[in-house]
Amino acid sequence: MTSPPHTLKAFDQEQNELRALIRRMGAHAEAALRGALACLLEADGEGAALIVERDHQLDALETEAETLVVQIIARRAPMADDLRDLIAAHKIAGIVERIGDYAKNIAKRVAMLEHGAEALPTSLLPEMGRVAAELVHDALEAFIARDAALAAQVCASDRVVDDYYDTMLRTLLTYMMENPQNIGAATHLLFVARNIERIGDHATNVAEMVYFAATGERLGDRPRGKDGMHF
């Protein structure tokens, strides 16, 4: 037996509310990443401190999203495609919150690098961060639109961030070996690059969930790290 029209309409409204909430989370995380990198390059300690302070807003949005998912499942008892969407939304909210944590971690490094990164290569970081932020944006747009093709495109593009990370790793290791005085600041920059690389991985995890929710099929398996996330 199908649900009465008013129930279906209410369900659609709740799903739209959930998608809008997760889009807000994505926008917050994306802005935090872009802002943290800008503060790093400009040695803006005050701006970085604000990004760290505002992270609690993303935590609150995650709680709101997860609560809404539970309420929708309890009220509507969804099946098949709808249930896959809701489970994906619940997981995606948690991943986006972690992306915000990575951005916060980058912002925390600004104070440690204010007077130590001048001689180090930072030119790749803005482009690496831009690509990672776009992956986050596109993965969440794929979720909003249930766009399996866009989700697959995000997964294919993650390699670009990985390549940037590999280049940064090799370059910074060279700087450390050539001058031991660079080790401290270079280590902080490696941490920043690693956080950006992990953001790209998490965007890909979102995209894989979107693809499965939209199609019922999984993209090809990729190796996983110790935390269970894909590399």
C-alpha positions as CSV (number, residue, x, y, z in Angstrom):
1,M,0.0,0.0,0.0
2,T,1.4,3.4,-0.9
3,S,1.5,6.3,1.5
4,P,-1.2,9.0,1.2
5,P,-0.1,12.1,-0.8
6,H,0.2,14.4,2.2
7,T,2.6,11.9,3.9
8,L,4.8,11.6,0.7
9,K,4.9,15.4,0.5
10,A,5.9,15.7,4.1
11,F,8.6,13.1,3.5
12,D,9.9,15.1,0.5
13,Q,10.0,18.3,2.6
14,E,12.0,16.5,5.3
15,Q,14.5,15.2,2.8
16,N,14.9,18.6,1.3
17,E,15.5,20.1,4.7
18,L,18.1,17.4,5.4
19,R,19.9,18.1,2.1
20,A,19.9,21.8,2.7
21,L,21.3,21.2,6.2
22,I,24.2,19.1,4.8
23,R,24.8,21.7,2.1
24,R,25.2,24.3,4.9
25,M,27.7,22.0,6.6
26,G,29.6,21.6,3.3
27,A,29.7,25.3,2.7
28,H,31.0,25.9,6.3
29,A,33.7,23.2,5.9
30,E,34.8,24.5,2.5
31,A,35.0,28.1,3.7
32,A,37.0,26.9,6.8
33,L,39.5,25.2,4.5
34,R,39.9,28.1,2.1
35,G,40.1,30.5,5.1
36,A,42.7,28.5,6.9
37,L,45.0,28.3,3.9
38,A,44.6,32.1,3.3
39,C,45.5,32.7,6.9
40,L,48.5,30.4,6.6
41,L,49.9,32.2,3.5
42,E,49.2,35.6,5.0
43,A,50.5,34.7,8.4
44,D,47.1,35.9,9.8
45,G,47.0,34.5,13.3
46,E,43.9,36.3,14.3
47,G,41.9,35.1,11.3
48,A,43.1,31.5,12.0
49,A,42.0,31.8,15.6
50,L,38.5,32.8,14.4
51,I,38.4,29.7,12.2
52,V,39.3,27.5,15.1
53,E,36.7,29.2,17.3
54,R,33.9,28.8,14.7
55,D,34.4,25.0,14.4
56,H,31.8,24.4,17.1
57,Q,29.2,25.7,14.6
58,L,29.9,22.8,12.3
59,D,29.7,20.4,15.2
60,A,26.2,21.7,16.1
61,L,25.1,21.3,12.5
62,E,26.3,17.7,12.4
63,T,24.2,17.0,15.6
64,E,21.2,18.7,14.0
65,A,21.6,16.6,10.8
66,E,22.0,13.3,12.6
67,T,18.9,14.1,14.8
68,L,16.8,14.8,11.7
69,V,17.9,11.6,10.0
70,V,16.8,9.6,13.1
71,Q,13.5,11.4,13.2
72,I,12.7,10.9,9.5
73,I,13.5,7.1,9.8
74,A,11.3,6.8,12.9
75,R,8.4,8.8,11.4
76,R,8.4,7.4,7.8
77,A,10.0,3.9,8.0
78,P,11.5,4.5,4.5
79,M,12.5,1.6,2.3
80,A,15.0,0.8,-0.5
81,D,16.3,4.0,-2.2
82,D,15.0,6.4,0.4
83,L,16.6,4.4,3.2
84,R,19.9,4.3,1.4
85,D,19.7,8.1,1.0
86,L,19.1,8.7,4.7
87,I,21.8,6.3,5.8
88,A,24.2,8.0,3.4
89,A,23.2,11.4,4.7
90,H,23.9,10.3,8.3
91,K,27.4,9.1,7.3
92,I,28.1,12.1,5.2
93,A,27.3,14.5,8.0
94,G,30.0,12.9,10.1
95,I,32.5,13.0,7.3
96,V,31.9,16.7,6.6
97,E,32.4,17.4,10.3
98,R,35.7,15.7,10.1
99,I,36.6,17.8,7.1
100,G,36.0,20.8,9.2
101,D,38.3,19.3,11.9
102,Y,41.1,19.1,9.3
103,A,40.5,22.7,8.3
104,K,40.7,23.6,12.0
105,N,43.9,21.7,12.3
106,I,45.4,23.7,9.5
107,A,44.3,26.9,11.1
108,K,46.0,25.9,14.4
109,R,49.4,25.6,12.5
110,V,49.3,29.2,11.5
111,A,50.7,30.5,14.8
112,M,53.5,27.9,14.6
113,L,54.5,29.0,11.1
114,E,54.2,32.8,11.4
115,H,58.0,33.2,11.5
116,G,59.3,30.0,10.1
117,A,57.9,29.4,6.6
118,E,59.3,32.3,4.6
119,A,62.1,30.2,3.1
120,L,60.0,27.1,2.4
121,P,58.0,26.2,-0.7
122,T,54.4,27.1,-0.2
123,S,53.3,27.8,-3.8
124,L,51.6,24.5,-4.2
125,L,49.4,24.7,-1.1
126,P,46.8,27.2,-2.5
127,E,46.2,25.1,-5.6
128,M,46.2,21.9,-3.6
129,G,43.7,23.4,-1.2
130,R,41.6,24.8,-4.1
131,V,41.2,21.4,-5.7
132,A,40.4,19.7,-2.4
133,A,37.7,22.4,-1.6
134,E,36.2,21.9,-5.1
135,L,36.1,18.1,-4.5
136,V,34.2,18.7,-1.2
137,H,31.8,21.1,-3.0
138,D,31.2,18.8,-5.9
139,A,30.7,15.7,-3.7
140,L,28.0,17.5,-1.8
141,E,26.4,18.9,-4.9
142,A,26.3,15.3,-6.2
143,F,24.5,14.3,-2.9
144,I,22.0,17.1,-3.2
145,A,21.2,16.2,-6.8
146,R,21.7,12.4,-6.4
147,D,24.1,12.7,-9.4
148,A,26.0,9.5,-9.8
149,A,28.0,10.8,-12.7
150,L,29.3,13.8,-10.7
151,A,30.1,11.5,-7.8
152,A,32.2,9.3,-10.1
153,Q,34.0,12.3,-11.4
154,V,34.9,13.4,-7.9
155,C,36.4,10.0,-7.2
156,A,38.4,10.2,-10.4
157,S,39.7,13.7,-9.6
158,D,41.1,12.8,-6.1
159,R,44.3,11.6,-7.7
160,V,45.2,15.3,-8.4
161,V,45.3,16.1,-4.7
162,D,47.4,13.0,-4.0
163,D,49.9,14.1,-6.7
164,Y,50.2,17.5,-5.1
165,Y,50.8,15.8,-1.7
166,D,53.5,13.6,-3.2
167,T,55.2,16.6,-4.7
168,M,55.1,18.6,-1.4
169,L,56.4,15.6,0.5
170,R,59.4,15.2,-1.8
171,T,60.2,18.9,-1.9
172,L,59.9,19.5,1.8
173,L,62.1,16.4,2.6
174,T,64.7,17.9,0.3
175,Y,64.6,21.2,2.2
176,M,65.0,19.4,5.5
177,M,68.0,17.4,4.3
178,E,69.7,20.5,2.8
179,N,69.2,22.6,6.0
180,P,68.3,21.1,9.4
181,Q,67.1,24.5,10.5
182,N,64.1,24.0,8.1
183,I,63.0,20.8,9.8
184,G,60.5,22.4,12.3
185,A,58.7,24.6,9.9
186,A,58.8,22.0,7.1
187,T,57.2,19.5,9.4
188,H,54.3,21.8,10.1
189,L,53.9,22.4,6.3
190,L,53.9,18.6,5.8
191,F,51.1,18.4,8.4
192,V,49.1,21.0,6.5
193,A,49.6,19.2,3.2
194,R,48.6,15.9,4.8
195,N,45.4,17.4,6.2
196,I,44.5,18.7,2.7
197,E,45.2,15.3,1.2
198,R,42.9,13.7,3.8
199,I,40.2,16.2,3.0
200,G,40.4,15.0,-0.6
201,D,40.1,11.4,0.6
202,H,37.0,12.3,2.6
203,A,35.4,14.1,-0.3
204,T,35.9,10.9,-2.3
205,N,34.3,8.8,0.5
206,V,31.3,11.1,0.3
207,A,31.1,10.7,-3.5
208,E,31.3,6.9,-3.2
209,M,28.4,7.0,-0.7
210,V,26.4,9.2,-3.1
211,Y,27.1,6.9,-6.0
212,F,25.9,3.9,-4.0
213,A,22.8,5.7,-2.7
214,A,21.9,6.8,-6.2
215,T,22.6,3.5,-8.1
216,G,22.6,0.7,-5.5
217,E,26.0,-0.2,-6.9
218,R,29.5,0.5,-5.6
219,L,32.4,2.1,-7.4
220,G,35.6,0.0,-7.8
221,D,37.4,-0.9,-4.6
222,R,40.4,1.2,-3.6
223,P,42.9,0.4,-0.9
224,R,42.0,1.6,2.6
225,G,44.1,3.2,5.4
226,K,44.3,2.0,9.0
227,D,41.3,4.3,9.9
228,G,39.2,2.4,7.3
229,M,39.0,5.4,5.0
230,H,40.2,5.1,1.4
231,F,43.6,6.4,0.2
